[in-house]
Amino acid sequence: MVEKTAAGLLQQAGGGRETLLEFPCAFPLKIMGRSEDCLADAVLEIVTRHDPGFVAASMEMRASSGGKYVSLTCTVTATSKSMLDALYLELTGHPLVKVVL
C-alpha cells in the first residue's frame, strides 16, 4: 500500500523502507499564495531555516495571469523525510501561503 504525504511517496509496507526517495536529494517545492510583497521573504525565511544551504537567488517566482497570485518554486536539498515533512508543515501553516505542492 502506498500513500502520498507532504513530502510525497511514503511507502507504508514492503522492505521496511519509509520513503522511495534517496537522501540527500534535490526536491522542488511549489508554494502558492496571494501576490504580496512579504510572501517571498516569508517563504525564504522558512526554507532557509530547514535548508541552511538554500540559495535565495535560485527561488523562481511566477505571477498568475491576473496578477492576484504568485507561485514560488524552491528546490531544497532534502536530507530526510522528516525534514521535508517539517518544512511542508511550516509552509502550509503560514497565513500568506495558500498551497504547497
Secondary structure, 3 states (H helix, E strand, C coil): CEECCCCCCEECCCCCCCECCCCCEEEEEEEEEECCCCHHHHHHHHHHHHCCCCCHHHCEEEECCCCCEEEEEEEEEECCHHHHHHHHHHHHHCCCEEEEC
